[in-house]
Amino acid sequence: MLVAGPAEAGGVLKPVATNLNGPRGVATYGHKVIYGVTDGSVYATDGHKTWKLGQVPGGFPPAVDTNRWGTTYALTSAGGEPGQPIPPGGASLFRLRPGKSPVVVANIAKYQAKDPDPYNLADPPTESNPFGVAALKDGTVLVADAAGNDLLRVWPNGKIKTVARLKPRVVKVPAGLGPDAPPAGTKMPSEAVATSVTVGSDGYWYVGELRGFPATKGTSQIWRIKPGSVNAVCDPVKPWKGNCKRYADGYTSIVDLAGGPHGKLAVVQLARDSWLKFEMGGSPIGSLIVQDKWGHRKELARGKLNLPGGVAYNRWGQLFVSSPVFGPGAVYRVK
């Protein structure tokens, strides 16, 4: 099923793994596809057989990535409602070892408790909700924290440094948010919500935003960060200054990114009308968009993905996506 071959782009979804409870994180290693599900289990499949790599604390499916040596990392979120205590094993980065218990590499929440978000608008500035992960060639791991609005770099010994902080953006309140929301058209600051990170074919680090309340459509940005950066600032007012520069704009509710061949970047939008509109009873239809280095965008499998959560390229340029993040779902190869 997962034979090597030229990359194909279109709208056909070919199931790779089915009957999954809330698949989200997706990664690849050679001919294998790795994915995480709601109970915290992480599996690998080669298209013929499937095996379990390990299990981390569940409740929400982990983000996963596999490095060049075949080591898989699983990232747990904060779990539960914002502001509630993080459950044991939550907000942590794990290294998986087949047949053995997962090893905690770093407690992300513990680090964030001493590294408050200076641009925080709501909830405690020390809040943490790790959401995106990317394993680097040098053995370190990048973590995008959706509550901390930042990108972190984690070393194998658990050391953590803040790579970049994403500043809020002033947006216009969309219509249809109900009587408790500010009037439509009102300008207000909105948090970045860093949900996703990947490494591009150029070696740069890319971070995607969800966009906090009021979750205005078309205001999610993708940032391009110089490798090795520490305490860079991603500023929508000065988007081309410093080590973090805006790479793309106009997306909605980004939840994952994947760097592909020849400068391609795959972008997953949870819901095309925004996560907030979905939570208010709107459409669950999300999007998978491939953007090239010239800025051209093409949507794949249009209208076929409900609440997609994860995306990954393999070494041959084949593309994989998971959907939906809640309830019965699957991982697909996009042809």
Phi, psi and chi 1 to 4 in degrees:
 res  aa     phi    psi   chi1   chi2   chi3   chi4
   1 MET       -  -35.8 -177.9 -177.6  -65.9      -
   2 LEU  -109.7   51.1  -53.8 -179.3      -      -
   3 VAL   -75.9  153.8  -64.2      -      -      -
   4 ALA   -70.7  148.4      -      -      -      -
   5 GLY   175.0  174.8      -      -      -      -
   6 PRO   -65.7  148.0   24.1  -33.9      -      -
   7 ALA   -66.8  143.0      -      -      -      -
   8 GLU  -123.2  143.3  -61.5  176.0   79.7      -
   9 ALA  -129.3  125.1      -      -      -      -
  10 GLY  -172.0 -135.2      -      -      -      -
  11 GLY  -131.7    8.2      -      -      -      -
  12 VAL   -89.7  129.7  177.8      -      -      -
  13 LEU  -104.9  115.2  -63.6  174.7      -      -
  14 LYS  -104.5  113.7 -175.0  175.2 -178.1  179.6
  15 PRO   -60.6  134.9  -20.6   32.8      -      -
  16 VAL  -107.4  -38.6  172.0      -      -      -
  17 ALA  -142.9  131.1      -      -      -      -
  18 THR  -124.3  175.6   57.8      -      -      -
  19 ASN    55.5   44.2  -61.2  -43.3      -      -
  20 LEU  -101.7  142.0  -51.9  179.3      -      -
  21 ASN   -91.8  100.2 -179.0   15.9      -      -
  22 GLY    62.9   60.1      -      -      -      -
  23 PRO   -68.9  140.1   29.7  -36.6      -      -
  24 ARG  -134.3  -81.9 -175.1  168.9   77.4   92.9
  25 GLY   -59.6  138.0      -      -      -      -
  26 VAL  -134.8  136.3 -178.8      -      -      -
  27 ALA  -143.9  169.6      -      -      -      -
  28 THR  -135.6  156.4   64.7      -      -      -
  29 TYR  -153.3  108.1 -176.7   71.6      -      -
  30 GLY    59.8 -126.9      -      -      -      -
  31 HIS   -85.7    1.0  -66.3  -75.8      -      -
  32 LYS   -93.7  148.2  -54.1  177.3 -173.1   69.6
  33 VAL  -117.0  129.0  175.4      -      -      -
  34 ILE  -112.3  140.6  -61.6  101.8      -      -
  35 TYR  -151.4  154.5   54.8   90.2      -      -
  36 GLY  -116.2  149.4      -      -      -      -
  37 VAL  -127.5  177.9  -66.1      -      -      -
  38 THR   -57.7  -37.3  -61.5      -      -      -
  39 ASP   -79.0    5.1   71.0   -5.8      -      -
  40 GLY    92.2   -2.5      -      -      -      -
  41 SER   -72.8  142.4  -64.5      -      -      -
  42 VAL  -122.3  127.2  178.3      -      -      -
  43 TYR  -120.7  160.8  -63.3   92.3      -      -
  44 ALA  -128.3  145.9      -      -      -      -
  45 THR  -139.4  144.9 -178.5      -      -      -
  46 ASP  -109.6   11.9   60.4    5.8      -      -
  47 GLY    94.3  -14.2      -      -      -      -
  48 HIS  -117.2  -44.1  -57.4  -72.7      -      -
  49 LYS  -131.4  158.1   61.6  179.0 -179.8  178.6
  50 THR  -128.6  138.3  -61.3      -      -      -
  51 TRP  -139.2  155.9   60.2  100.1      -      -
  52 LYS   -90.5  129.3 -170.5  172.4 -177.7  177.0
  53 LEU   -89.2  -24.2  -63.7  179.8      -      -
  54 GLY   158.5  179.0      -      -      -      -
  55 GLN  -142.1  129.9 -174.7  171.0    4.6      -
  56 VAL  -111.1  167.7  -63.1      -      -      -
  57 PRO   -52.6  133.0  -29.9   37.7      -      -
  58 GLY  -103.9 -156.3      -      -      -      -
  59 GLY   112.8  -36.1      -      -      -      -
  60 PHE  -143.5  135.8 -172.1   72.3      -      -
  61 PRO   -61.4  136.3   19.1  -30.6      -      -
  62 PRO   -74.4  156.8   30.0  -36.5      -      -
  63 ALA   -82.7  147.2      -      -      -      -
  64 VAL  -136.6  152.6  -61.4      -      -      -
  65 ASP  -155.4  153.5 -160.1   18.7      -      -
  66 THR  -123.2  133.2  -58.6      -      -      -
  67 ASN   -86.6 -176.4   68.3   14.5      -      -
  68 ARG   -66.0  -19.9   64.1 -169.8  -60.0 -176.7
  69 TRP   -95.4    3.2  -60.2  -75.1      -      -
  70 GLY    88.3    9.7      -      -      -      -
  71 THR   -83.3  127.3  -59.4      -      -      -
  72 THR  -100.1  136.5  -64.9      -      -      -
  73 TYR  -113.3  142.3  -66.8   88.0      -      -
  74 ALA  -124.2  133.8      -      -      -      -
  75 LEU  -114.6  121.2 -180.0   70.7      -      -
  76 THR   -92.9  150.7   57.4      -      -      -
  77 SER   -91.3 -177.1   66.2      -      -      -
  78 ALA   -72.0  -31.6      -      -      -      -
  79 GLY    72.9  154.1      -      -      -      -
  80 GLY    69.5 -164.2      -      -      -      -
  81 GLU   -85.4  149.3  -65.7  -63.8  -39.3      -
  82 PRO   -55.2  137.7  -26.2   35.0      -      -
  83 GLY    90.2  -12.9      -      -      -      -
  84 GLN   -82.1  154.9  -64.4  -61.6  -51.3      -
  85 PRO   -57.2  141.6  -23.8   33.6      -      -
  86 ILE   -76.3  129.5  -65.8  174.2      -      -
  87 PRO   -67.9  160.7   24.8  -34.1      -      -
  88 PRO   -54.2  129.6  -26.4   35.3      -      -
  89 GLY    84.7   -4.3      -      -      -      -
  90 GLY   -77.9  161.5      -      -      -      -
  91 ALA    50.2   45.5      -      -      -      -
  92 SER  -136.2  154.0  -63.7      -      -      -
  93 LEU  -103.1  126.5  178.2   67.6      -      -
  94 PHE  -115.8  148.4  -68.9   82.9      -      -
  95 ARG  -107.4  129.1 -176.7  173.3   64.6 -112.4
  96 LEU   -97.2  140.6  -58.3 -176.8      -      -
  97 ARG  -131.7  114.3  -56.0  177.4  -59.3  171.0
  98 PRO   -53.3  129.5  -26.6   35.3      -      -
  99 GLY    82.3   -1.8      -      -      -      -
 100 LYS  -129.5  166.5  -60.9 -178.5 -179.6 -179.9
 101 SER   -70.9  144.8  -61.5      -      -      -
 102 PRO   -60.1  147.2  -21.4   32.8      -      -
 103 VAL  -106.7  129.1  173.6      -      -      -
 104 VAL   -75.0  119.7  177.5      -      -      -
 105 VAL   -85.5  -42.7  179.2      -      -      -
 106 ALA  -159.3  144.4      -      -      -      -
 107 ASN   -93.9  102.5 -175.1  -39.3      -      -
 108 ILE   -66.1  -39.9  -54.8  -58.5      -      -
 109 ALA   -62.9  -37.4      -      -      -      -
 110 LYS   -63.8  -40.1 -175.1  176.2  179.7 -179.7
 111 TYR   -66.2  -44.7  173.7   80.1      -      -
 112 GLN   -66.0  -26.4  -64.3  -70.9   45.5      -
 113 ALA   -63.0  -23.3      -      -      -      -
 114 LYS  -109.6    8.3  -62.0 -179.7  179.7  179.2
 115 ASP  -134.3   65.2 -174.2   51.4      -      -
 116 PRO   -61.2  148.7   22.4  -33.3      -      -
 117 ASP   -75.5  113.5  176.2   12.0      -      -
 118 PRO   -71.7  -12.0   27.2  -33.9      -      -
 119 TYR  -110.8   17.4  -49.0  115.3      -      -
 120 ASN   -62.2  139.3 -177.0   71.5      -      -
 121 LEU  -114.0  -25.8  -63.3  177.2      -      -
 122 ALA  -148.1  154.2      -      -      -      -
 123 ASP    63.4  171.5  -58.7  -43.5      -      -
 124 PRO   -61.8  139.5  -23.3   34.4      -      -
 125 PRO   -68.5  -11.8   22.4  -32.5      -      -
 126 THR   -97.9    7.2   54.5      -      -      -
 127 GLU   -63.4  148.8 -170.3 -179.3   30.4      -
 128 SER  -136.3  137.2  177.6      -      -      -
 129 ASN  -149.5   77.6 -174.4   21.4      -      -
 130 PRO   -58.4  136.4  -18.9   31.1      -      -
 131 PHE  -135.1  -31.3 -152.4   84.9      -      -
 132 GLY  -126.4  147.8      -      -      -      -
 133 VAL  -141.6  144.6   63.5      -      -      -
 134 ALA  -146.0  123.1      -      -      -      -
 135 ALA   -86.6  130.7      -      -      -      -
 136 LEU   -95.9  164.0  -59.1  179.6      -      -
 137 LYS   -68.8  -21.3  -69.1 -177.8  177.5  179.7
 138 ASP   -89.9    4.6   67.2   -7.3      -      -
 139 GLY    95.7   -8.7      -      -      -      -
 140 THR   -85.3  169.2   60.4      -      -      -
 141 VAL  -133.9  135.2  179.4      -      -      -
 142 LEU   -92.9  138.7  -63.1  176.0      -      -
 143 VAL  -129.2  125.4  170.6      -      -      -
 144 ALA   -94.4  123.6      -      -      -      -
 145 ASP  -104.6  114.2 -164.9  -46.6      -      -
 146 ALA   -71.1  -26.4      -      -      -      -
 147 ALA   -90.3  -35.2      -      -      -      -
 148 GLY   -78.8  -11.6      -      -      -      -
 149 ASN    54.0   43.2  -62.0  -46.9      -      -
 150 ASP  -147.8  171.2   56.7    5.4      -      -
 151 LEU  -116.0  129.8  178.3   66.9      -      -
 152 LEU  -115.8  156.2  -51.4  176.0      -      -
 153 ARG  -122.1  128.3 -172.8  178.2 -176.6 -174.1
 154 VAL  -114.8  129.9 -177.3      -      -      -
 155 TRP   -91.6  159.1  -87.0 -101.8      -      -
 156 PRO   -57.1  -26.5  -27.1   35.8      -      -
 157 ASN   -86.6    5.0   63.8    0.3      -      -
 158 GLY    95.2   -6.0      -      -      -      -
 159 LYS   -63.8  140.9  173.4 -174.3  173.4 -176.8
 160 ILE  -130.6  140.7  -57.0  176.4      -      -
 161 LYS  -130.3  147.5  -74.3 -172.9  178.0 -179.2
 162 THR   -83.9  118.9  -59.6      -      -      -
 163 VAL   -79.9  -48.6  172.6      -      -      -
 164 ALA  -157.5  151.3      -      -      -      -
 165 ARG  -117.2  137.4  -57.8 -177.6 -169.9  -83.6
 166 LEU  -101.9  122.0  -76.8   63.3      -      -
 167 LYS   -82.0  155.4  -63.9 -176.3   73.0  171.7
 168 PRO   -63.2  165.5  -19.1   31.7      -      -
 169 ARG  -129.6  140.3 -176.6 -178.9 -160.1 -179.8
 170 VAL   -80.0  124.8  174.4      -      -      -
 171 VAL  -129.0  168.6  -57.3      -      -      -
 172 LYS   -97.7  136.0  -69.8 -176.5  178.6  179.2
 173 VAL   -66.3  126.5  175.1      -      -      -
 174 PRO   -75.4  162.9   27.7  -33.4      -      -
 175 ALA   -75.9  157.4      -      -      -      -
 176 GLY    86.9   18.4      -      -      -      -
 177 LEU   -94.5    2.6  -63.5 -171.0      -      -
 178 GLY    94.2  172.0      -      -      -      -
 179 PRO   -70.2  -19.1   25.7  -34.9      -      -
 180 ASP   -83.9  -12.3  -64.2  -29.7      -      -
 181 ALA   -88.3  156.7      -      -      -      -
 182 PRO   -58.6  156.0  -23.3   33.9      -      -
 183 PRO   -56.5  145.2  -23.2   33.1      -      -
 184 ALA   -54.8  136.4      -      -      -      -
 185 GLY    94.7  -13.6      -      -      -      -
 186 THR   -64.7  135.5  -58.9      -      -      -
 187 LYS   -87.9  135.9  -68.8 -176.4  178.2 -178.9
 188 MET  -154.0  153.0   64.9  177.1  -66.9      -
 189 PRO   -74.2  146.6   26.7  -33.3      -      -
 190 SER  -138.7  134.0  175.0      -      -      -
 191 GLU   -69.5  155.1  -69.9 -169.0    4.3      -
 192 ALA   -71.3  -45.9      -      -      -      -
 193 VAL    58.8   82.1 -171.4      -      -      -
 194 ALA   -77.0  105.0      -      -      -      -
 195 THR  -102.8  -16.0   54.0      -      -      -
 196 SER  -148.5  149.0   40.5      -      -      -
 197 VAL  -149.8  143.8   58.3      -      -      -
 198 THR  -152.2  169.1 -167.7      -      -      -
 199 VAL  -109.6  126.5  179.8      -      -      -
 200 GLY   -79.7  169.0      -      -      -      -
 201 SER   -65.4  -15.9   60.0      -      -      -
 202 ASP   -86.2   -1.7   58.6   -0.5      -      -
 203 GLY    88.0   -9.4      -      -      -      -
 204 TYR   -77.0  159.7  -85.4   70.3      -      -
 205 TRP   -98.6  130.6  -56.2  -17.9      -      -
 206 TYR  -116.6  134.1  -68.4   81.2      -      -
 207 VAL  -124.4  135.1  175.6      -      -      -
 208 GLY  -111.5  151.3      -      -      -      -
 209 GLU  -109.2  147.6  -57.8  174.6  -29.2      -
 210 LEU   -85.9  -46.5 -178.6   80.0      -      -
 211 ARG    89.5  119.1 -175.7   59.5   56.0 -149.5
 212 GLY   -75.6 -176.6      -      -      -      -
 213 PHE   -52.8  133.3 -177.7   87.2      -      -
 214 PRO   -93.4   19.4   34.6  -37.0      -      -
 215 ALA    56.9   41.5      -      -      -      -
 216 THR   -60.5  129.6  -53.8      -      -      -
 217 LYS   -59.6  139.3 -174.0  175.3 -178.7  177.9
 218 GLY    79.7   14.6      -      -      -      -
 219 THR  -114.8    9.4   61.2      -      -      -
 220 SER   -85.3  131.4  -69.0      -      -      -
 221 GLN  -109.7  161.1  -56.7  159.9  109.0      -
 222 ILE  -118.6  129.5  -61.9  172.9      -      -
 223 TRP  -107.4  142.2  -63.1   95.5      -      -
 224 ARG  -110.5  118.1 -178.0  175.1 -176.2  -99.2
 225 ILE  -115.3  133.8  -59.5  171.3      -      -
 226 LYS   -65.5  129.2 -176.9  178.0  179.7 -179.6
 227 PRO   -57.6  140.4  -24.9   34.5      -      -
 228 GLY    87.2   -0.5      -      -      -      -
 229 SER   -64.3  149.2  -64.6      -      -      -
 230 VAL  -134.2  128.2  176.7      -      -      -
 231 ASN    56.7   36.3  -70.8  -38.0      -      -
 232 ALA   -69.9  159.6      -      -      -      -
 233 VAL  -121.9  126.3  177.2      -      -      -
 234 CYS   -99.5  103.6  -52.3      -      -      -
 235 ASP  -116.2  113.0 -173.0   -8.4      -      -
 236 PRO   -65.3  -17.7   23.0  -32.6      -      -
 237 VAL   -80.3  -32.9  177.1      -      -      -
 238 LYS  -127.2   70.9  -59.8  175.8 -179.1  177.0
 239 PRO   -74.2   -9.4   27.8  -35.5      -      -
 240 TRP  -120.5   28.6  -62.9  -74.7      -      -
 241 LYS  -113.0  137.5 -179.9 -178.4  178.6 -178.7
 242 GLY    84.2 -162.2      -      -      -      -
 243 ASN   -83.4   -7.5  -74.1  -15.7      -      -
 244 CYS  -118.9  113.8 -179.5      -      -      -
 245 LYS  -122.1  146.6  -64.9  179.2  171.5   64.0
 246 ARG   -70.0  127.6 -174.5  161.2   62.4 -159.2
 247 TYR   -97.0  -36.9  179.5   74.5      -      -
 248 ALA  -152.8  156.2      -      -      -      -
 249 ASP  -140.9  169.6 -161.4   -2.9      -      -
 250 GLY    90.0    8.5      -      -      -      -
 251 TYR   -89.1  172.5  -75.7   99.6      -      -
 252 THR  -135.6  123.0  -58.5      -      -      -
 253 SER    51.5   57.1  -60.7      -      -      -
 254 ILE   -69.0  133.4  -63.2  172.4      -      -
 255 VAL  -123.3  -11.7  -72.6      -      -      -
 256 ASP  -160.7  155.0 -156.9   14.0      -      -
 257 LEU  -133.7  153.8  -60.4  173.7      -      -
 258 ALA  -145.1  126.2      -      -      -      -
 259 GLY   -80.7  130.3      -      -      -      -
 260 GLY  -118.8 -172.5      -      -      -      -
 261 PRO   -70.2  153.6   27.4  -35.3      -      -
 262 HIS    56.6   38.0  -47.6  -59.8      -      -
 263 GLY    79.7    8.8      -      -      -      -
 264 LYS   -75.5  147.9  -69.5 -178.4  179.8  178.2
 265 LEU  -134.7  119.1 -161.6   65.4      -      -
 266 ALA   -90.1  133.3      -      -      -      -
 267 VAL  -124.3  125.3 -176.2      -      -      -
 268 VAL  -102.7  123.9  170.5      -      -      -
 269 GLN  -104.3  122.4  -59.8 -177.4  136.8      -
 270 LEU   -57.5  -48.0  179.5   70.0      -      -
 271 ALA  -145.0  129.7      -      -      -      -
 272 ARG   -65.6  -23.3   65.0  172.6   66.9 -135.9
 273 ASP   -96.6   -2.0  -67.5  -33.1      -      -
 274 SER   111.7  152.7   87.7      -      -      -
 275 TRP   -62.3  -34.2   62.5  -92.6      -      -
 276 LEU   -70.1  -42.4 -177.4   56.5      -      -
 277 LYS   -62.6  -36.5  -73.3  -65.9 -177.0   71.2
 278 PHE   -64.0  -45.4  160.3   70.5      -      -
 279 GLU   -63.4  -24.0  -72.9 -170.2   -5.1      -
 280 MET   -88.8    9.4  -63.7  178.7   66.9      -
 281 GLY   104.6    9.6      -      -      -      -
 282 GLY   -81.3 -169.1      -      -      -      -
 283 SER   -67.0  139.2  171.9      -      -      -
 284 PRO   -88.4    1.2   34.0  -35.9      -      -
 285 ILE   -68.9  124.6  -64.0  -65.3      -      -
 286 GLY  -108.2 -163.4      -      -      -      -
 287 SER  -144.7  149.3  -48.2      -      -      -
 288 LEU  -123.3  114.9  172.3   60.1      -      -
 289 ILE  -122.8  135.6  -62.7  170.3      -      -
 290 VAL  -107.9  124.1  173.1      -      -      -
 291 GLN  -111.9  135.1  175.2  168.6  -31.3      -
 292 ASP   -95.1  176.9   65.7   23.1      -      -
 293 LYS   -70.4  -10.8   57.8 -174.2  175.9 -178.5
 294 TRP   -94.2   -0.8  -64.7  -77.2      -      -
 295 GLY    94.7   -1.0      -      -      -      -
 296 HIS   -72.3  139.7  -57.1  134.7      -      -
 297 ARG  -124.0  141.3  -57.0  177.9 -172.3 -176.1
 298 LYS  -136.7  125.5 -179.7  178.8 -179.1 -179.9
 299 GLU   -86.9  132.2 -177.2  173.4   -3.3      -
 300 LEU  -107.0  149.5  -52.4 -179.6      -      -
 301 ALA    50.7   45.2      -      -      -      -
 302 ARG   -57.6  129.1 -178.1  177.2  178.0   85.9
 303 GLY    77.5    2.9      -      -      -      -
 304 LYS  -105.4   -4.7  -61.5  178.5 -179.1  179.5
 305 LEU  -114.6  114.9  -66.7  168.5      -      -
 306 ASN   -90.8  123.2  -74.6   -7.6      -      -
 307 LEU    42.5   56.3  -56.6  176.2      -      -
 308 PRO   -63.9  149.7   26.5  -35.7      -      -
 309 GLY  -123.0  -31.9      -      -      -      -
 310 GLY  -140.4  157.1      -      -      -      -
 311 VAL  -150.7  147.6   65.5      -      -      -
 312 ALA  -156.6  145.2      -      -      -      -
 313 TYR   -98.8  149.2  -80.2  100.1      -      -
 314 ASN   -99.1 -179.2   67.5   10.6      -      -
 315 ARG   -65.7  -17.2   59.9 -173.0  -62.0 -177.3
 316 TRP   -98.0    6.9  -61.2  -78.5      -      -
 317 GLY    84.6    9.1      -      -      -      -
 318 GLN   -78.4  144.8  -63.5  169.4  -26.0      -
 319 LEU  -113.9  137.0 -169.5   59.1      -      -
 320 PHE  -128.2  144.9  -58.6   86.3      -      -
 321 VAL  -142.8  147.9   65.1      -      -      -
 322 SER  -111.6  148.3   61.5      -      -      -
 323 SER  -169.6  141.4  169.2      -      -      -
 324 PRO   -91.3  167.6   35.2  -34.4      -      -
 325 VAL   -76.1  -14.2  -67.1      -      -      -
 326 PHE  -121.9  131.5  -56.3  111.8      -      -
 327 GLY    84.0 -171.4      -      -      -      -
 328 PRO   -60.7  134.4  -20.4   32.1      -      -
 329 GLY  -157.9 -166.5      -      -      -      -
 330 ALA  -156.2  166.6      -      -      -      -
 331 VAL  -109.2  132.3  175.1      -      -      -
 332 TYR  -121.4  150.1  -56.3   93.6      -      -
 333 ARG   -92.4  133.1  178.1 -176.9  165.1 -163.9
 334 VAL   -93.6  117.8 -174.3      -      -      -
 335 LYS  -112.3      -  -63.5 -173.9   65.3  176.7
